[in-house]
Amino acid sequence: MTTGTLLAAAAGFALACVILAMILCALRLMIGPTAQDRVLALDTLWMCSMLLSLVLGIGHGSQIYFEAALLIALIGFVSTVALAKFLMRGEVIE
């Protein structure tokens, strides 16, 4: 097995695992019993979308996917902090 086919197989397997994780996170987001469960599922969904972008970047060998992953990570972090603050205090901006 050559290096190119091994990398393609590993990227395909990682892609399938990340998509499965995204489906399970979306399920938890829809049926989560509490708001905290839904925020945690949304945070994990952001992380899975970042990982999806990274895996696609590795598979295609393109730099733009890595920049998109960085943007997704930054937006996900800020939104998680805002949602956590909203759940704790009931308002985002004081």
C-alpha positions as CSV (number, residue, x, y, z in Angstrom):
1,M,0.0,0.0,0.0
2,T,1.5,3.3,-1.0
3,T,1.5,6.5,1.0
4,G,-1.1,8.2,-1.2
5,T,-3.6,5.5,-0.9
6,L,-3.0,5.1,2.9
7,L,-3.6,8.8,3.4
8,A,-6.7,8.7,1.2
9,A,-8.1,5.8,3.2
10,A,-7.3,7.4,6.6
11,A,-8.9,10.7,5.4
12,G,-12.0,8.8,4.3
13,F,-12.3,6.9,7.6
14,A,-11.8,10.2,9.5
15,L,-14.4,11.9,7.4
16,A,-16.9,9.2,8.1
17,C,-16.2,9.3,11.8
18,V,-16.6,13.1,11.9
19,I,-19.9,13.0,9.9
20,L,-21.2,10.3,12.3
21,A,-20.3,12.5,15.3
22,M,-22.0,15.5,13.6
23,I,-25.2,13.5,13.2
24,L,-25.1,12.4,16.8
25,C,-24.5,16.0,18.0
26,A,-27.4,17.2,15.8
27,L,-29.6,14.6,17.4
28,R,-28.6,15.7,20.9
29,L,-29.2,19.3,19.9
30,M,-32.8,18.5,18.9
31,I,-33.8,16.2,21.7
32,G,-31.6,17.6,24.6
33,P,-33.7,17.7,27.7
34,T,-32.1,20.9,29.1
35,A,-30.7,24.1,27.6
36,Q,-27.2,23.2,28.9
37,D,-27.3,19.9,27.0
38,R,-28.2,21.8,23.8
39,V,-25.4,24.3,24.3
40,L,-22.9,21.5,24.8
41,A,-24.2,19.7,21.7
42,L,-23.9,23.0,19.7
43,D,-20.3,23.5,21.0
44,T,-19.4,19.9,20.0
45,L,-21.0,20.5,16.6
46,W,-18.9,23.5,16.0
47,M,-15.8,21.5,16.9
48,C,-16.9,18.7,14.5
49,S,-17.4,21.2,11.7
50,M,-13.9,22.5,12.4
51,L,-12.5,18.9,12.2
52,L,-14.4,18.3,9.0
53,S,-12.8,21.3,7.4
54,L,-9.4,20.1,8.6
55,V,-9.9,16.6,7.3
56,L,-11.1,18.0,3.9
57,G,-8.0,20.2,3.9
58,I,-5.7,17.2,4.4
59,G,-7.5,15.1,1.9
60,H,-7.5,17.8,-0.8
61,G,-4.2,19.4,0.0
62,S,-5.6,22.9,0.0
63,Q,-4.7,25.7,2.4
64,I,-8.1,27.4,2.3
65,Y,-9.7,24.6,4.4
66,F,-7.3,25.3,7.2
67,E,-8.2,29.0,7.2
68,A,-11.9,28.1,7.3
69,A,-11.2,25.8,10.2
70,L,-9.6,28.7,12.1
71,L,-12.6,30.9,11.4
72,I,-15.0,28.2,12.5
73,A,-13.1,27.7,15.7
74,L,-13.1,31.4,16.6
75,I,-16.8,31.9,15.8
76,G,-17.6,28.7,17.8
77,F,-15.6,29.9,20.8
78,V,-17.3,33.3,20.9
79,S,-20.7,31.9,20.5
80,T,-20.2,29.3,23.2
81,V,-19.1,32.0,25.6
82,A,-22.1,34.1,24.7
83,L,-24.5,31.3,25.2
84,A,-22.9,30.3,28.5
85,K,-23.2,33.8,29.7
86,F,-26.8,34.0,28.6
87,L,-27.7,30.8,30.5
88,M,-25.9,32.0,33.6
89,R,-27.2,35.6,33.8
90,G,-30.1,35.8,31.4
91,E,-28.4,38.5,29.3
92,V,-25.4,38.7,27.1
93,I,-24.6,42.4,27.1
94,E,-24.7,44.2,30.5
